[in-house]
Amino acid sequence: MRKVTLLIGSAILALALPVHAEPTGAPPPATEQPFAGAASADGTTTYPAPQRRFQVGISYLPMAMGKIKSQSAGTTDTADGAFASGVGLSASFNIFRGLMVGLAPQAIYKGKVKADPVTGQATKFGTDTQYDLLLRLAYAYSIPDVVTLYAEVLPGYSILYPSTQDTSKGLVIVYGIGAEVDVSKRVFANLGVGYQMGYQKESVGFYRNTYVRGNVGVGMRF
């Protein structure tokens, strides 16, 4: 009987004592994940488009409504210029919020006086050839994945080879506006118009031209 009483007392004492469990450790704090995108209303995640800062292009340059002004032996003549064609390359870098800086060399062929200013008859002289190395300064406003509108100024150095006079060299400057229409994420079509003025000089006298300058081309952004 005494043994039974001791067993019952031990059991009651064990139940009365609090039971302490060894801590297993707090769960590790949740690591903060880097931002990968923004969730839209439908639950999908969108990511910001990569910023393209460098672009290159190639263009056909129709040169219309030209004026050719020349001075030789103290006589200055001004005549309408025939339609000329050019080709241009461009490489531009976006340095700050749409401000573009780059180079845009071009070559112009088949420029000449349309008609003799005295007789009014079409000239039979050869054609002029012109090479221009231009600095491109532009401001571009972009509507992503749609179009980029721009205004540009292109000052540079020109070498003009007239068919009837000596080589004429000097400053040339182009003012233009245009639009780059997005074809894909990288490729765009370029449409523009501008006005080109030449200030070339010869050793004695000068031979220079002005044109309304078109720009039709394609390019790629990187």
Phi, psi and omega per residue, in radians:
M1 nan -0.706 3.123
R2 -1.089 -0.656 3.138
K3 -1.146 -0.683 3.128
V4 -1.132 -0.702 -3.135
T5 -1.119 -0.720 3.116
L6 -1.120 -0.686 3.135
L7 -1.133 -0.743 -3.132
I8 -1.143 -0.695 3.134
G9 -1.141 -0.690 3.117
S10 -1.118 -0.697 -3.136
A11 -1.130 -0.720 3.141
I12 -1.157 -0.677 3.134
L13 -1.139 -0.678 3.129
A14 -1.147 -0.661 3.122
L15 -1.242 -0.522 -3.102
A16 -1.335 -0.474 -3.126
L17 -1.291 2.426 3.097
P18 -1.193 2.555 3.125
V19 -1.747 2.126 -3.133
H20 -1.863 2.108 3.092
A21 -1.656 2.430 3.100
E22 -1.133 2.325 3.120
P23 -1.126 2.396 3.140
T24 -1.587 -0.042 -3.142
G25 1.740 2.472 3.139
A26 -1.298 2.553 3.113
P27 -1.096 2.533 -3.131
P28 -1.064 2.484 3.139
P29 -1.092 2.550 3.141
A30 -1.158 2.278 3.115
T31 -1.343 2.483 -3.117
E32 -1.426 2.160 -3.099
Q33 -1.491 2.468 3.084
P34 -1.165 2.638 3.139
F35 -1.159 2.214 -3.130
A36 -2.025 -0.280 -3.111
G37 2.990 3.048 -3.135
A38 -1.948 2.363 3.138
A39 -1.421 2.330 3.113
S40 -1.595 3.108 -3.078
A41 -1.096 -0.563 -3.119
D42 -1.509 0.121 3.067
G43 1.627 -0.138 3.125
T44 -1.431 2.770 -3.118
T45 -1.882 2.250 3.119
T46 -1.858 2.615 -3.114
Y47 -2.131 2.484 3.119
P48 -1.128 2.466 3.138
A49 -1.208 2.489 3.114
P50 -1.138 2.478 -3.116
Q51 -1.447 2.140 3.122
R52 -1.699 2.075 -3.017
R53 -1.897 -0.312 -3.091
F54 -2.112 2.412 3.127
Q55 -2.514 2.635 3.095
V56 -2.261 2.740 -3.139
G57 -2.755 2.843 3.054
I58 -2.346 2.457 -3.011
S59 -2.450 2.597 2.878
Y60 -1.629 2.341 -3.029
L61 -2.085 1.629 3.017
P62 -1.273 2.269 -3.088
M63 -1.989 1.881 -3.026
A64 -2.095 2.949 3.073
M65 0.896 0.775 -3.079
G66 -1.337 2.696 2.981
K67 -2.256 2.275 3.130
I68 -2.031 2.185 -3.117
K69 -2.098 2.262 -3.094
S70 -2.376 2.676 3.076
Q71 -2.399 2.189 3.136
S72 -2.609 2.352 -3.138
A73 0.962 0.640 3.081
G74 1.380 0.026 -3.132
T75 -1.881 2.279 3.140
T76 -1.907 2.265 3.133
D77 -2.183 2.507 3.042
T78 -2.235 2.264 -3.095
A79 -2.489 2.757 3.055
D80 -1.202 2.467 3.119
G81 -1.672 2.540 3.073
A82 -1.275 2.822 3.090
F83 -1.070 2.307 3.136
A84 -2.153 2.836 3.140
S85 -2.186 2.551 3.123
G86 -2.431 2.915 3.042
V87 -2.347 2.452 -3.080
G88 -2.394 2.628 3.009
L89 -2.045 2.720 3.094
S90 -2.596 2.546 3.032
A91 -2.469 2.059 -3.035
S92 -2.282 2.619 -3.138
F93 -2.187 2.270 3.112
N94 -1.415 1.848 -3.048
I95 -1.586 -0.444 -3.131
F96 -2.932 1.884 2.991
R97 0.820 0.926 3.072
G98 1.638 -0.144 3.097
L99 -1.406 2.046 -3.047
M100 -1.897 2.428 3.057
V101 -2.330 2.373 -3.137
G102 -3.030 -2.884 3.121
L103 -2.104 2.575 -3.121
A104 -2.538 1.297 3.086
P105 -1.181 2.616 3.127
Q106 -2.594 2.762 3.068
A107 -2.292 2.408 -3.111
I108 -2.149 2.301 -3.084
Y109 -2.166 2.747 3.029
K110 1.182 0.387 3.011
G111 -1.354 2.445 3.104
K112 -2.965 2.962 3.045
V113 -1.231 2.276 -3.088
K114 -1.204 -0.768 -3.106
A115 -2.542 2.639 3.098
D116 -1.100 2.167 -3.091
P117 -1.117 -0.316 -3.130
V118 -1.574 -0.904 -3.058
T119 -1.569 -0.402 -3.100
G120 1.395 0.036 -3.139
Q121 -1.577 2.667 3.139
A122 -1.048 2.399 -3.122
T123 -1.339 2.663 3.111
K124 -1.947 0.253 3.131
F125 -1.265 2.901 3.035
G126 -1.230 -3.139 -3.081
T127 -1.767 2.779 3.119
D128 -1.580 2.701 3.036
T129 -2.248 2.406 -3.035
Q130 -2.393 2.388 3.088
Y131 -2.161 2.249 -3.104
D132 -2.209 2.305 2.991
L133 -1.876 1.950 -2.985
L134 -1.982 2.498 2.956
L135 -1.619 2.282 -3.099
R136 -1.811 2.114 3.024
L137 -2.098 2.086 -3.034
A138 -2.488 2.703 2.960
Y139 -2.099 2.247 -3.065
A140 -2.096 2.387 3.045
Y141 -2.022 2.096 -2.985
S142 -1.873 2.360 2.881
I143 -1.840 1.821 -2.955
P144 -0.905 2.376 3.101
D145 1.101 0.246 3.120
V146 -2.213 -1.237 -3.041
V147 -2.751 2.674 3.008
T148 -2.152 2.104 3.112
L149 -1.660 2.467 -3.094
Y150 -2.522 2.715 2.952
A151 -2.205 2.451 -3.018
E152 -2.456 2.687 2.989
V153 -2.254 2.292 -3.089
L154 -2.241 1.575 3.027
P155 -1.502 2.671 3.124
G156 -3.067 -2.935 -3.090
Y157 -2.000 2.395 -3.029
S158 -2.187 2.501 2.978
I159 -2.150 2.063 -3.063
L160 -2.020 2.231 -3.135
Y161 -1.912 1.609 3.110
P162 -1.232 2.716 3.122
S163 -1.385 -0.324 -3.033
T164 -2.080 -0.118 -3.093
Q165 -2.371 3.122 3.139
D166 -1.260 2.909 3.114
T167 -1.036 2.359 -3.120
S168 -2.048 2.264 -3.054
K169 -2.257 2.659 3.072
G170 2.690 -2.866 -3.058
L171 -1.246 2.514 2.958
V172 -2.406 2.549 -3.140
I173 -2.477 2.459 -3.123
V174 -2.193 2.361 2.996
Y175 -1.995 2.375 -3.102
G176 -2.689 2.829 2.997
I177 -2.369 2.785 3.136
G178 -3.094 -3.020 -3.124
A179 -2.468 2.399 3.032
E180 -1.875 1.898 -3.071
V181 -1.581 2.156 -3.098
D182 -1.217 2.214 3.047
V183 -1.702 -0.655 3.063
S184 -2.584 -2.956 3.140
K185 -1.075 -0.511 -3.099
R186 -1.975 -0.633 -2.981
V187 -1.584 2.470 3.091
F188 -2.456 2.707 3.006
A189 -1.775 2.418 -3.056
N190 -1.979 2.249 3.075
L191 -2.281 2.158 -3.107
G192 -2.641 2.947 3.097
V193 -2.547 2.605 -3.125
G194 -2.812 -3.036 -3.137
Y195 -2.307 2.234 -3.095
Q196 -1.986 2.342 3.141
M197 -2.241 2.305 3.116
G198 -1.909 2.558 3.127
Y199 -2.265 0.633 -3.086
Q200 -1.211 2.649 3.120
K201 -2.314 2.610 3.011
E202 -1.724 3.128 3.082
S203 -1.100 -0.645 3.038
V204 -2.319 1.994 -3.106
G205 1.557 -2.786 3.126
F206 -2.737 2.883 3.025
Y207 -2.580 2.020 -3.038
R208 -2.534 2.922 -3.088
N209 -2.528 2.853 2.976
T210 -2.314 2.589 -3.121
Y211 -2.523 2.654 2.782
V212 -1.493 2.118 -2.936
R213 -1.927 2.096 3.032
G214 -1.568 2.903 3.137
N215 -2.596 1.934 3.126
V216 -2.235 2.023 -3.053
G217 -2.812 -3.019 3.097
V218 -2.333 2.764 3.133
G219 -2.710 3.093 -3.131
M220 -2.489 2.472 3.112
R221 -1.851 2.570 -3.135
F222 -2.253 nan nan
